[in-house]
Amino acid sequence: MCGIAGILSPDPAGVTIQRLKQMTDALAHRGPDGEGHWLDSGTTGSDPGGMTGPALPYAVALGHRRLSVIDLSPAGAQPMSCLDRYIIIHNGEIYNHIELRQTLRSKGYTFHTRTDTEVIPAAYDHYGPDCLRHFDGMFAFALWDKKERQLFLARDRFGEKPLFIYQEETRFLFASEMKALWAAGIPRILNPPMLFNFITLGYTQNPANSAETFYKDITRLPARTYLRFQAPTGKQETRQYWDPLIHTIDPPTVKHESEILEEFDALMSESVHRRLRSDIAIGASLSGGLDSSAIVAYTLAQPDRPASLPTFSAVFPGFEKDEAPYINQVTRHFNLTNVTTTPTAADLLHDLDQLAAQQEEPFQSASIYAQYRVHALAKAHGIKVLLDGQGADELLAGYPKYFAWYWRELYRSDPATLATELAAVQGAREEWSWKHRLAAAWPDLAGAVQRRNRVIRQRSNKDLSRDFVHAAGVSYYDLPPVNRLNSVLYYNALTNGLEELLRYADRNAMSHGVETRLPFLDHRIAEFLFALPARFKIRNGWTKWLLRVNTEWALPAGIVWRKDKTGFEPPQHQWMSDPAVLDRIGKARQTLVKMGILDRTVLQKKIQPMGAHTAENYDWRYLVTAACLE
């Protein structure tokens, strides 16, 4: 994991090492182990690095901040020159770089380092943009082709690694974080519709336009997408390179259940195996839930398991949702070292401005702060690579909300199984109301009604200034009419939901110079799971059924067959009730009133502390919005 930045322009005066260094300095936290810069001013005879080729019509500057994980030698420094043609800067990991290196060697390519980065230009040289389909990894990289005078940008399939872009007629800039663009002089101008939808819905992204950000004229390169920029014409091509097929109708013949269990187990094992490739020590985040515990179990089952696997957790003694008892079950079971942090309301206040600066855009709850502290803990103990269980909920239907989608699917296709499933979930028969039955029968109509009602609630929010609503009140609420569990999982994993969580994780980890690896987000696992019928995700009242059955052999039953886990949650209500936090929320309201976002009447309303996963948690949104904008 690293930080990357670049500038392209037909005007050499605006493309300097000084400006590029301003950008990479803003990313120093992402790469504390080194930095590098490469410049071609585009003037006649310029040929940095001793490379041959024609002079560039565009001035090009590429910068990098390094977090050393694989091949710690100076040979792994970036920007990296490859094949006397390409310059690459790369943020992330290509986990199957060893296998790709062997394949490319058989085709005549030679390598001079052990880095995964060096494999990327060789793969691009051989496969072209299709090289992305061969990568198992998390990545955002920029590849400059001297011969074709072309920039190639790409992001991984799920959006684990970020990449932001600013462009105008004479400049094209990109960076791992927006703060690097601001350091280069790009204006920081709020995008009001995004803020309207965050305050009213909690949305941090536009489902209909994943390139949009909270700031005008700054876009993100969408996940599973590449961009080619041709100099000097400025012609661009943006294309999505991956989209898993969704299984929506049971095929006439399905593999035997034992085969499916074995295949899933093999995919998980190989994914974890590849994500253990590192030249430095690895640890694991441990929340007390099934997902992070499963990753620990698969890690310790590997033949090349680490000599030690320190685990890191956030615990909250006395809080009703404290996960410490479950964390202790796992660490005792495997005889692991566990280091804990217990953030407080005072800690939140102390770190809020720094947290907001790292996140750059508002965030949903105090859970993000607890995660931030876990990564700080890992850094303090010398661990720069952490395994984590993120992604399982979206691929395996881990959230309780997915029950309703599955029941609707069964209502149309299998009433007998529906009766069994309703009987298996406490309170399900009461929850399975006539509204759900109508939505199951007429999903398009139900979706239209839900959207209309949601938009009305958004625009009628009495805390908002009427001028702000009139100017910015464009609703981004968009849940397409889906009638299958797999379809809503696809929506949350690839359209709206997971990438938001990945943004939180990336900024929290990289703010401390820590790399987070997510074995569930191996694209082969996603393709496998999307191809399975819904009954492998939810069965007999259990979410993530396939994962539970597959980890029975390795984990305590109290972890595998636990139903009360609702998500990583700190005592946010308690924190928001703290007098000092209440004071900060009050000041945040005042800030947003002065900005014309909130109506003055909000200043007379009592602040409403709420839990981390409570809907319509407006005062938390005001707090973090003001922190991000001040």
ROKOL-519405 format. One record per residue (C-alpha): residue in one letter; chain; x, y, z. Coordinates in steps of 0.25 Angstrom, whole numbers, padded with zeros to 4 digits. Layout:
ATOM  code  unit      X      Y      Z
ATOM     A     A      X      Y      Z
...
//
This chain:
ATOM  code  unit      X      Y      Z
ATOM     M     A   0000   0000   0000
ATOM     C     A   0005   0014  -0004
ATOM     G     A   0001   0027  -0009
ATOM     I     A   0002   0032  -0023
ATOM     A     A   0000   0045  -0030
ATOM     G     A   0002   0050  -0044
ATOM     I     A   0001   0063  -0053
ATOM     L     A   0000   0063  -0068
ATOM     S     A  -0001   0076  -0076
ATOM     P     A   0003   0082  -0090
ATOM     D     A   0009   0094  -0081
ATOM     P     A   0022   0090  -0075
ATOM     A     A   0022   0102  -0066
ATOM     G     A   0011   0095  -0057
ATOM     V     A   0017   0082  -0057
ATOM     T     A   0029   0083  -0047
ATOM     I     A   0036   0074  -0037
ATOM     Q     A   0032   0084  -0026
ATOM     R     A   0017   0083  -0029
ATOM     L     A   0018   0068  -0030
ATOM     K     A   0025   0068  -0016
ATOM     Q     A   0014   0076  -0010
ATOM     M     A   0005   0065  -0014
ATOM     T     A   0013   0054  -0009
ATOM     D     A   0016   0061   0004
ATOM     A     A   0001   0061   0006
ATOM     L     A   0001   0046   0005
ATOM     A     A   0013   0044   0014
ATOM     H     A   0004   0036   0024
ATOM     R     A   0001   0026   0013
ATOM     G     A   0016   0023   0010
ATOM     P     A   0025   0026   0022
ATOM     D     A   0036   0017   0016
ATOM     G     A   0041   0025   0004
ATOM     E     A   0037   0035  -0007
ATOM     G     A   0041   0036  -0022
ATOM     H     A   0038   0046  -0033
ATOM     W     A   0039   0045  -0048
ATOM     L     A   0038   0057  -0058
ATOM     D     A   0038   0058  -0073
ATOM     S     A   0036   0073  -0076
ATOM     G     A   0033   0069  -0091
ATOM     T     A   0044   0077  -0096
ATOM     T     A   0053   0073  -0108
ATOM     G     A   0063   0062  -0103
ATOM     S     A   0057   0060  -0089
ATOM     D     A   0059   0046  -0086
ATOM     P     A   0058   0044  -0070
ATOM     G     A   0064   0031  -0065
ATOM     G     A   0073   0029  -0077
ATOM     M     A   0061   0023  -0085
ATOM     T     A   0061   0024  -0100
ATOM     G     A   0049   0029  -0108
ATOM     P     A   0043   0041  -0114
ATOM     A     A   0041   0054  -0107
ATOM     L     A   0027   0055  -0100
ATOM     P     A   0017   0065  -0105
ATOM     Y     A   0012   0066  -0091
ATOM     A     A   0019   0069  -0079
ATOM     V     A   0017   0057  -0069
ATOM     A     A   0021   0056  -0054
ATOM     L     A   0018   0044  -0046
ATOM     G     A   0020   0043  -0031
ATOM     H     A   0020   0032  -0020
ATOM     R     A   0020   0030  -0005
ATOM     R     A   0025   0016  -0001
ATOM     L     A   0020   0006   0009
ATOM     S     A   0030  -0005   0008
ATOM     V     A   0023  -0019   0009
ATOM     I     A   0029  -0028  -0002
ATOM     D     A   0044  -0027  -0006
ATOM     L     A   0048  -0017   0004
ATOM     S     A   0061  -0013  -0004
ATOM     P     A   0063   0000  -0012
ATOM     A     A   0060  -0008  -0024
ATOM     G     A   0045  -0007  -0021
ATOM     A     A   0045   0008  -0021
ATOM     Q     A   0035   0015  -0030
ATOM     P     A   0033   0022  -0039
ATOM     M     A   0038   0009  -0046
ATOM     S     A   0044   0008  -0060
ATOM     C     A   0041  -0005  -0068
ATOM     L     A   0044  -0011  -0081
ATOM     D     A   0050   0002  -0086
ATOM     R     A   0036   0007  -0089
ATOM     Y     A   0027   0009  -0076
ATOM     I     A   0027   0017  -0064
ATOM     I     A   0018   0011  -0053
ATOM     I     A   0013   0016  -0039
ATOM     H     A   0005   0006  -0031
ATOM     N     A  -0003   0006  -0019
ATOM     G     A  -0008  -0007  -0013
ATOM     E     A  -0004  -0022  -0015
ATOM     I     A  -0005  -0032  -0027
ATOM     Y     A  -0006  -0044  -0018
ATOM     N     A  -0004  -0054  -0030
ATOM     H     A   0009  -0047  -0035
ATOM     I     A   0017  -0060  -0033
ATOM     E     A   0008  -0068  -0042
ATOM     L     A   0007  -0057  -0052
ATOM     R     A   0022  -0055  -0052
ATOM     Q     A   0024  -0070  -0055
ATOM     T     A   0014  -0069  -0067
ATOM     L     A   0021  -0056  -0072
ATOM     R     A   0035  -0062  -0071
ATOM     S     A   0030  -0074  -0080
ATOM     K     A   0026  -0063  -0090
ATOM     G     A   0040  -0057  -0090
ATOM     Y     A   0039  -0046  -0080
ATOM     T     A   0050  -0044  -0070
ATOM     F     A   0049  -0037  -0056
ATOM     H     A   0059  -0030  -0047
ATOM     T     A   0052  -0029  -0034
ATOM     R     A   0043  -0038  -0026
ATOM     T     A   0032  -0027  -0025
ATOM     D     A   0018  -0029  -0030
ATOM     T     A   0018  -0015  -0036
ATOM     E     A   0028  -0020  -0047
ATOM     V     A   0018  -0030  -0051
ATOM     I     A   0008  -0020  -0055
ATOM     P     A   0015  -0014  -0067
ATOM     A     A   0020  -0027  -0073
ATOM     A     A   0005  -0032  -0072
ATOM     Y     A   0000  -0019  -0078
ATOM     D     A   0011  -0021  -0089
ATOM     H     A   0006  -0035  -0092
ATOM     Y     A  -0009  -0034  -0090
ATOM     G     A  -0012  -0020  -0091
ATOM     P     A  -0024  -0015  -0083
ATOM     D     A  -0028  -0029  -0081
ATOM     C     A  -0017  -0031  -0071
ATOM     L     A  -0027  -0026  -0061
ATOM     R     A  -0035  -0039  -0062
ATOM     H     A  -0022  -0046  -0058
ATOM     F     A  -0020  -0039  -0045
ATOM     D     A  -0024  -0044  -0032
ATOM     G     A  -0022  -0032  -0023
ATOM     M     A  -0026  -0018  -0018
ATOM     F     A  -0019  -0007  -0026
ATOM     A     A  -0020   0007  -0032
ATOM     F     A  -0008   0009  -0042
ATOM     A     A  -0004   0019  -0053
ATOM     L     A   0005   0014  -0064
ATOM     W     A   0011   0023  -0074
ATOM     D     A   0014   0018  -0088
ATOM     K     A   0026   0026  -0094
ATOM     K     A   0024   0019  -0108
ATOM     E     A   0009   0022  -0109
ATOM     R     A   0009   0035  -0101
ATOM     Q     A  -0002   0029  -0093
ATOM     L     A  -0006   0029  -0078
ATOM     F     A  -0013   0016  -0073
ATOM     L     A  -0021   0017  -0059
ATOM     A     A  -0028   0006  -0053
ATOM     R     A  -0035   0002  -0040
ATOM     D     A  -0038  -0012  -0034
ATOM     R     A  -0051  -0019  -0035
ATOM     F     A  -0057  -0015  -0022
ATOM     G     A  -0051  -0001  -0020
ATOM     E     A  -0042  -0005  -0008
ATOM     K     A  -0031   0005  -0013
ATOM     P     A  -0035   0020  -0016
ATOM     L     A  -0032   0029  -0028
ATOM     F     A  -0037   0043  -0030
ATOM     I     A  -0036   0051  -0043
ATOM     Y     A  -0037   0066  -0046
ATOM     Q     A  -0036   0071  -0060
ATOM     E     A  -0038   0084  -0068
ATOM     E     A  -0034   0088  -0082
ATOM     T     A  -0020   0089  -0079
ATOM     R     A  -0017   0080  -0067
ATOM     F     A  -0020   0066  -0063
ATOM     L     A  -0017   0062  -0049
ATOM     F     A  -0019   0049  -0040
ATOM     A     A  -0016   0044  -0026
ATOM     S     A  -0019   0034  -0016
ATOM     E     A  -0026   0044  -0007
ATOM     M     A  -0032   0058  -0010
ATOM     K     A  -0023   0065   0000
ATOM     A     A  -0012   0063  -0010
ATOM     L     A  -0020   0070  -0021
ATOM     W     A  -0023   0081  -0011
ATOM     A     A  -0008   0082  -0008
ATOM     A     A  -0006   0085  -0023
ATOM     G     A  -0015   0097  -0023
ATOM     I     A  -0028   0090  -0027
ATOM     P     A  -0040   0098  -0021
ATOM     R     A  -0048   0091  -0010
ATOM     I     A  -0062   0094  -0013
ATOM     L     A  -0074   0087  -0007
ATOM     N     A  -0083   0078  -0015
ATOM     P     A  -0097   0082  -0009
ATOM     P     A  -0105   0070  -0015
ATOM     M     A  -0096   0060  -0008
ATOM     L     A  -0097   0067   0005
ATOM     F     A  -0112   0068   0004
ATOM     N     A  -0113   0053   0002
ATOM     F     A  -0103   0050   0013
ATOM     I     A  -0111   0058   0023
ATOM     T     A  -0124   0053   0019
ATOM     L     A  -0121   0038   0016
ATOM     G     A  -0107   0036   0021
ATOM     Y     A  -0102   0033   0007
ATOM     T     A  -0087   0036   0004
ATOM     Q     A  -0088   0032  -0010
ATOM     N     A  -0097   0034  -0022
ATOM     P     A  -0102   0020  -0026
ATOM     A     A  -0105   0025  -0040
ATOM     N     A  -0091   0032  -0042
ATOM     S     A  -0080   0025  -0034
ATOM     A     A  -0070   0036  -0039
ATOM     E     A  -0077   0047  -0032
ATOM     T     A  -0070   0052  -0019
ATOM     F     A  -0074   0062  -0008
ATOM     Y     A  -0065   0073  -0016
ATOM     K     A  -0068   0079  -0029
ATOM     D     A  -0060   0076  -0041
ATOM     I     A  -0052   0065  -0033
ATOM     T     A  -0057   0051  -0038
ATOM     R     A  -0052   0037  -0034
ATOM     L     A  -0049   0026  -0044
ATOM     P     A  -0060   0016  -0042
ATOM     A     A  -0056   0002  -0036
ATOM     R     A  -0054  -0009  -0047
ATOM     T     A  -0051   0002  -0057
ATOM     Y     A  -0039   0007  -0065
ATOM     L     A  -0036   0020  -0072
ATOM     R     A  -0027   0023  -0084
ATOM     F     A  -0023   0037  -0086
ATOM     Q     A  -0016   0040  -0099
ATOM     A     A  -0006   0051  -0100
ATOM     P     A  -0006   0061  -0107
ATOM     T     A  -0020   0060  -0112
ATOM     G     A  -0026   0059  -0098
ATOM     K     A  -0035   0048  -0103
ATOM     Q     A  -0040   0038  -0092
ATOM     E     A  -0046   0025  -0091
ATOM     T     A  -0053   0019  -0078
ATOM     R     A  -0057   0005  -0078
ATOM     Q     A  -0062  -0005  -0068
ATOM     Y     A  -0054  -0018  -0069
ATOM     W     A  -0061  -0027  -0059
ATOM     D     A  -0075  -0031  -0055
ATOM     P     A  -0079  -0044  -0048
ATOM     L     A  -0091  -0051  -0054
ATOM     I     A  -0103  -0052  -0044
ATOM     H     A  -0110  -0065  -0042
ATOM     T     A  -0125  -0061  -0041
ATOM     I     A  -0132  -0074  -0045
ATOM     D     A  -0128  -0088  -0040
ATOM     P     A  -0122  -0096  -0051
ATOM     P     A  -0128  -0109  -0055
ATOM     T     A  -0116  -0117  -0049
ATOM     V     A  -0107  -0112  -0037
ATOM     K     A  -0094  -0117  -0032
ATOM     H     A  -0096  -0126  -0020
ATOM     E     A  -0096  -0118  -0007
ATOM     S     A  -0083  -0125  -0002
ATOM     E     A  -0076  -0121  -0015
ATOM     I     A  -0080  -0106  -0012
ATOM     L     A  -0075  -0107   0002
ATOM     E     A  -0062  -0112  -0003
ATOM     E     A  -0060  -0102  -0014
ATOM     F     A  -0063  -0090  -0005
ATOM     D     A  -0053  -0096   0006
ATOM     A     A  -0043  -0097  -0005
ATOM     L     A  -0045  -0083  -0010
ATOM     M     A  -0044  -0077   0004
ATOM     S     A  -0032  -0085   0007
ATOM     E     A  -0025  -0080  -0006
ATOM     S     A  -0029  -0066  -0004
ATOM     V     A  -0024  -0065   0010
ATOM     H     A  -0011  -0072   0006
ATOM     R     A  -0008  -0062  -0005
ATOM     R     A  -0011  -0050   0005
ATOM     L     A  -0001  -0056   0014
ATOM     R     A   0010  -0052   0004
ATOM     S     A   0018  -0042   0011
ATOM     D     A   0033  -0039   0015
ATOM     I     A   0028  -0032   0028
ATOM     A     A   0020  -0037   0040
ATOM     I     A   0005  -0039   0039
ATOM     G     A  -0006  -0038   0049
ATOM     A     A  -0021  -0038   0049
ATOM     S     A  -0033  -0030   0053
ATOM     L     A  -0042  -0037   0062
ATOM     S     A  -0056  -0032   0065
ATOM     G     A  -0062  -0044   0072
ATOM     G     A  -0071  -0047   0060
ATOM     L     A  -0071  -0059   0050
ATOM     D     A  -0064  -0052   0038
ATOM     S     A  -0051  -0047   0045
ATOM     S     A  -0051  -0060   0053
ATOM     A     A  -0052  -0069   0041
ATOM     I     A  -0040  -0061   0034
ATOM     V     A  -0032  -0064   0047
ATOM     A     A  -0036  -0079   0046
ATOM     Y     A  -0032  -0080   0031
ATOM     T     A  -0019  -0073   0034
ATOM     L     A  -0015  -0082   0045
ATOM     A     A  -0019  -0094   0036
ATOM     Q     A  -0009  -0091   0025
ATOM     P     A   0004  -0099   0024
ATOM     D     A   0012  -0086   0023
ATOM     R     A   0004  -0080   0035
ATOM     P     A   0012  -0068   0041
ATOM     A     A   0020  -0072   0053
ATOM     S     A   0011  -0063   0061
ATOM     L     A  -0002  -0055   0058
ATOM     P     A  -0004  -0044   0068
ATOM     T     A  -0019  -0039   0068
ATOM     F     A  -0024  -0025   0070
ATOM     S     A  -0038  -0021   0076
ATOM     A     A  -0046  -0010   0081
ATOM     V     A  -0054  -0013   0094
ATOM     F     A  -0063  -0005   0102
ATOM     P     A  -0065  -0011   0117
ATOM     G     A  -0079  -0009   0122
ATOM     F     A  -0085  -0006   0109
ATOM     E     A  -0096  -0016   0106
ATOM     K     A  -0091  -0019   0092
ATOM     D     A  -0076  -0020   0096
ATOM     E     A  -0070  -0032   0088
ATOM     A     A  -0059  -0035   0098
ATOM     P     A  -0065  -0048   0102
ATOM     Y     A  -0066  -0053   0088
ATOM     I     A  -0052  -0048   0085
ATOM     N     A  -0047  -0056   0097
ATOM     Q     A  -0053  -0068   0092
ATOM     V     A  -0045  -0068   0079
ATOM     T     A  -0032  -0064   0085
ATOM     R     A  -0033  -0075   0096
ATOM     H     A  -0037  -0085   0085
ATOM     F     A  -0025  -0082   0077
ATOM     N     A  -0016  -0077   0088
ATOM     L     A  -0013  -0064   0082
ATOM     T     A  -0008  -0051   0087
ATOM     N     A  -0019  -0040   0087
ATOM     V     A  -0016  -0025   0089
ATOM     T     A  -0028  -0016   0091
ATOM     T     A  -0032  -0002   0091
ATOM     T     A  -0043   0005   0098
ATOM     P     A  -0046   0019   0092
ATOM     T     A  -0054   0029   0100
ATOM     A     A  -0063   0041   0097
ATOM     A     A  -0051   0049   0101
ATOM     D     A  -0042   0042   0091
ATOM     L     A  -0053   0044   0080
ATOM     L     A  -0052   0059   0082
ATOM     H     A  -0037   0059   0082
ATOM     D     A  -0036   0051   0069
ATOM     L     A  -0048   0056   0062
ATOM     D     A  -0042   0067   0053
ATOM     Q     A  -0030   0058   0049
ATOM     L     A  -0040   0046   0046
ATOM     A     A  -0049   0056   0038
ATOM     A     A  -0036   0061   0030
ATOM     Q     A  -0032   0047   0027
ATOM     Q     A  -0046   0042   0023
ATOM     E     A  -0048   0055   0015
ATOM     E     A  -0063   0052   0013
ATOM     P     A  -0073   0050   0024
ATOM     F     A  -0075   0037   0030
ATOM     Q     A  -0087   0029   0036
ATOM     S     A  -0084   0026   0050
ATOM     A     A  -0074   0025   0062
ATOM     S     A  -0071   0011   0057
ATOM     I     A  -0061   0018   0048
ATOM     Y     A  -0054   0024   0059
ATOM     A     A  -0053   0010   0067
ATOM     Q     A  -0047   0004   0054
ATOM     Y     A  -0037   0016   0053
ATOM     R     A  -0032   0013   0067
ATOM     V     A  -0030  -0002   0064
ATOM     H     A  -0021   0002   0053
ATOM     A     A  -0013   0012   0062
ATOM     L     A  -0012   0000   0072
ATOM     A     A  -0006  -0009   0061
ATOM     K     A   0004   0002   0057
ATOM     A     A   0008   0004   0071
ATOM     H     A   0012  -0011   0072
ATOM     G     A   0020  -0011   0059
ATOM     I     A   0010  -0017   0050
ATOM     K     A   0008  -0011   0037
ATOM     V     A  -0001  -0022   0030
ATOM     L     A  -0014  -0026   0036
ATOM     L     A  -0024  -0037   0031
ATOM     D     A  -0039  -0033   0032
ATOM     G     A  -0052  -0040   0030
ATOM     Q     A  -0059  -0029   0022
ATOM     G     A  -0068  -0032   0010
ATOM     A     A  -0074  -0045   0016
ATOM     D     A  -0087  -0038   0020
ATOM     E     A  -0089  -0033   0006
ATOM     L     A  -0086  -0046  -0002
ATOM     L     A  -0092  -0056   0008
ATOM     A     A  -0104  -0048   0013
ATOM     G     A  -0099  -0045   0027
ATOM     Y     A  -0108  -0033   0030
ATOM     P     A  -0122  -0036   0036
ATOM     K     A  -0129  -0027   0026
ATOM     Y     A  -0126  -0038   0016
ATOM     F     A  -0136  -0047   0022
ATOM     A     A  -0148  -0039   0016
ATOM     W     A  -0142  -0040   0002
ATOM     Y     A  -0140  -0055   0003
ATOM     W     A  -0154  -0057   0008
ATOM     R     A  -0160  -0049  -0004
ATOM     E     A  -0152  -0058  -0013
ATOM     L     A  -0158  -0070  -0006
ATOM     Y     A  -0172  -0064  -0006
ATOM     R     A  -0172  -0065  -0021
ATOM     S     A  -0164  -0078  -0023
ATOM     D     A  -0165  -0087  -0011
ATOM     P     A  -0176  -0084  -0001
ATOM     A     A  -0173  -0097   0007
ATOM     T     A  -0159  -0093   0009
ATOM     L     A  -0164  -0079   0013
ATOM     A     A  -0172  -0085   0024
ATOM     T     A  -0160  -0092   0029
ATOM     E     A  -0151  -0080   0029
ATOM     L     A  -0161  -0071   0036
ATOM     A     A  -0163  -0081   0047
ATOM     A     A  -0148  -0081   0049
ATOM     V     A  -0146  -0066   0052
ATOM     Q     A  -0152  -0060   0064
ATOM     G     A  -0162  -0050   0061
ATOM     A     A  -0162  -0053   0046
ATOM     R     A  -0177  -0055   0045
ATOM     E     A  -0180  -0042   0051
ATOM     E     A  -0170  -0035   0042
ATOM     W     A  -0174  -0042   0029
ATOM     S     A  -0186  -0033   0027
ATOM     W     A  -0195  -0030   0016
ATOM     K     A  -0185  -0019   0011
ATOM     H     A  -0175  -0030   0009
ATOM     R     A  -0185  -0038   0001
ATOM     L     A  -0189  -0027  -0008
ATOM     A     A  -0174  -0024  -0010
ATOM     A     A  -0171  -0038  -0014
ATOM     A     A  -0183  -0038  -0024
ATOM     W     A  -0180  -0025  -0030
ATOM     P     A  -0166  -0021  -0028
ATOM     D     A  -0166  -0009  -0038
ATOM     L     A  -0178  -0003  -0032
ATOM     A     A  -0173  -0005  -0018
ATOM     G     A  -0160   0002  -0022
ATOM     A     A  -0166   0014  -0028
ATOM     V     A  -0175   0016  -0016
ATOM     Q     A  -0163   0015  -0006
ATOM     R     A  -0155   0024  -0015
ATOM     R     A  -0166   0035  -0015
ATOM     N     A  -0168   0034   0000
ATOM     R     A  -0153   0035   0003
ATOM     V     A  -0151   0047  -0006
ATOM     I     A  -0163   0054   0001
ATOM     R     A  -0156   0051   0014
ATOM     Q     A  -0143   0056   0009
ATOM     R     A  -0148   0069   0004
ATOM     S     A  -0157   0072   0016
ATOM     N     A  -0146   0071   0026
ATOM     K     A  -0149   0082   0035
ATOM     D     A  -0135   0084   0040
ATOM     L     A  -0130   0088   0026
ATOM     S     A  -0130   0102   0021
ATOM     R     A  -0141   0104   0010
ATOM     D     A  -0131   0111   0001
ATOM     F     A  -0122   0099   0003
ATOM     V     A  -0133   0089  -0001
ATOM     H     A  -0137   0097  -0013
ATOM     A     A  -0123   0098  -0018
ATOM     A     A  -0117   0084  -0015
ATOM     G     A  -0129   0075  -0012
ATOM     V     A  -0127   0065  -0023
ATOM     S     A  -0130   0051  -0017
ATOM     Y     A  -0120   0040  -0020
ATOM     Y     A  -0128   0030  -0013
ATOM     D     A  -0128   0018  -0023
ATOM     L     A  -0131   0004  -0020
ATOM     P     A  -0134  -0003  -0034
ATOM     P     A  -0146  -0012  -0033
ATOM     V     A  -0140  -0025  -0029
ATOM     N     A  -0147  -0038  -0026
ATOM     R     A  -0136  -0047  -0023
ATOM     L     A  -0126  -0048  -0011
ATOM     N     A  -0114  -0049  -0020
ATOM     S     A  -0119  -0036  -0027
ATOM     V     A  -0119  -0028  -0015
ATOM     L     A  -0106  -0034  -0011
ATOM     Y     A  -0100  -0029  -0024
ATOM     Y     A  -0106  -0015  -0022
ATOM     N     A  -0099  -0014  -0008
ATOM     A     A  -0086  -0021  -0012
ATOM     L     A  -0084  -0014  -0025
ATOM     T     A  -0093  -0001  -0026
ATOM     N     A  -0096   0005  -0012
ATOM     G     A  -0091   0000   0001
ATOM     L     A  -0078  -0008   0001
ATOM     E     A  -0069   0003  -0005
ATOM     E     A  -0073   0013   0005
ATOM     L     A  -0068   0003   0016
ATOM     L     A  -0055   0001   0008
ATOM     R     A  -0053   0016   0008
ATOM     Y     A  -0053   0016   0023
ATOM     A     A  -0044   0005   0024
ATOM     D     A  -0034   0010   0014
ATOM     R     A  -0033   0024   0020
ATOM     N     A  -0033   0018   0035
ATOM     A     A  -0022   0008   0031
ATOM     M     A  -0013   0017   0023
ATOM     S     A  -0014   0029   0033
ATOM     H     A  -0005   0020   0041
ATOM     G     A   0003   0014   0030
ATOM     V     A  -0004   0000   0031
ATOM     E     A  -0008  -0009   0020
ATOM     T     A  -0022  -0016   0021
ATOM     R     A  -0024  -0029   0013
ATOM     L     A  -0038  -0034   0011
ATOM     P     A  -0038  -0049   0007
ATOM     F     A  -0053  -0049   0005
ATOM     L     A  -0051  -0039  -0007
ATOM     D     A  -0044  -0049  -0016
ATOM     H     A  -0052  -0048  -0029
ATOM     R     A  -0052  -0063  -0031
ATOM     I     A  -0060  -0064  -0017
ATOM     A     A  -0070  -0053  -0022
ATOM     E     A  -0072  -0060  -0035
ATOM     F     A  -0074  -0073  -0028
ATOM     L     A  -0084  -0067  -0018
ATOM     F     A  -0092  -0059  -0028
ATOM     A     A  -0094  -0072  -0036
ATOM     L     A  -0100  -0080  -0024
ATOM     P     A  -0115  -0080  -0021
ATOM     A     A  -0120  -0072  -0009
ATOM     R     A  -0121  -0084   0000
ATOM     F     A  -0106  -0085   0001
ATOM     K     A  -0106  -0071   0008
ATOM     I     A  -0118  -0072   0017
ATOM     R     A  -0124  -0085   0022
ATOM     N     A  -0132  -0089   0034
ATOM     G     A  -0132  -0075   0039
ATOM     W     A  -0117  -0073   0039
ATOM     T     A  -0110  -0063   0030
ATOM     K     A  -0096  -0066   0024
ATOM     W     A  -0100  -0081   0024
ATOM     L     A  -0089  -0086   0015
ATOM     L     A  -0078  -0079   0024
ATOM     R     A  -0084  -0084   0037
ATOM     V     A  -0084  -0098   0032
ATOM     N     A  -0070  -0097   0026
ATOM     T     A  -0064  -0092   0039
ATOM     E     A  -0071  -0102   0049
ATOM     W     A  -0058  -0110   0049
ATOM     A     A  -0049  -0098   0053
ATOM     L     A  -0057  -0089   0062
ATOM     P     A  -0064  -0089   0075
ATOM     A     A  -0079  -0092   0074
ATOM     G     A  -0082  -0079   0081
ATOM     I     A  -0075  -0071   0070
ATOM     V     A  -0081  -0080   0058
ATOM     W     A  -0095  -0081   0062
ATOM     R     A  -0097  -0067   0068
ATOM     K     A  -0109  -0059   0065
ATOM     D     A  -0108  -0046   0073
ATOM     K     A  -0096  -0040   0065
ATOM     T     A  -0101  -0027   0058
ATOM     G     A  -0088  -0020   0054
ATOM     F     A  -0076  -0014   0059
ATOM     E     A  -0082  -0004   0069
ATOM     P     A  -0076   0005   0080
ATOM     P     A  -0084   0013   0090
ATOM     Q     A  -0087   0024   0081
ATOM     H     A  -0100   0028   0089
ATOM     Q     A  -0092   0029   0102
ATOM     W     A  -0081   0037   0095
ATOM     M     A  -0091   0047   0088
ATOM     S     A  -0097   0049   0102
ATOM     D     A  -0084   0054   0108
ATOM     P     A  -0084   0069   0111
ATOM     A     A  -0072   0072   0103
ATOM     V     A  -0077   0065   0091
ATOM     L     A  -0091   0071   0092
ATOM     D     A  -0084   0085   0092
ATOM     R     A  -0076   0081   0079
ATOM     I     A  -0089   0076   0073
ATOM     G     A  -0095   0090   0076
ATOM     K     A  -0084   0097   0070
ATOM     A     A  -0085   0088   0058
ATOM     R     A  -0100   0092   0056
ATOM     Q     A  -0096   0107   0057
ATOM     T     A  -0085   0105   0046
ATOM     L     A  -0095   0098   0037
ATOM     V     A  -0105   0109   0040
ATOM     K     A  -0095   0120   0036
ATOM     M     A  -0092   0112   0023
ATOM     G     A  -0107   0113   0020
ATOM     I     A  -0109   0098   0021
ATOM     L     A  -0117   0097   0033
ATOM     D     A  -0129   0106   0037
ATOM     R     A  -0127   0115   0050
ATOM     T     A  -0138   0108   0057
ATOM     V     A  -0129   0095   0059
ATOM     L     A  -0121   0103   0069
ATOM     Q     A  -0133   0103   0079
ATOM     K     A  -0135   0088   0077
ATOM     K     A  -0130   0078   0087
ATOM     I     A  -0118   0069   0082
ATOM     Q     A  -0122   0055   0080
ATOM     P     A  -0111   0045   0084
ATOM     M     A  -0113   0032   0076
ATOM     G     A  -0106   0018   0074
ATOM     A     A  -0096   0016   0063
ATOM     H     A  -0106   0008   0055
ATOM     T     A  -0119   0016   0058
ATOM     A     A  -0126   0022   0046
ATOM     E     A  -0127   0037   0044
ATOM     N     A  -0116   0040   0053
ATOM     Y     A  -0115   0054   0049
ATOM     D     A  -0107   0060   0060
ATOM     W     A  -0096   0051   0057
ATOM     R     A  -0096   0055   0043
ATOM     Y     A  -0096   0070   0046
ATOM     L     A  -0084   0067   0055
ATOM     V     A  -0075   0060   0045
ATOM     T     A  -0080   0069   0033
ATOM     A     A  -0075   0081   0040
ATOM     A     A  -0062   0074   0044
ATOM     C     A  -0060   0071   0029
ATOM     L     A  -0063   0085   0024
ATOM     E     A  -0057   0094   0035
//
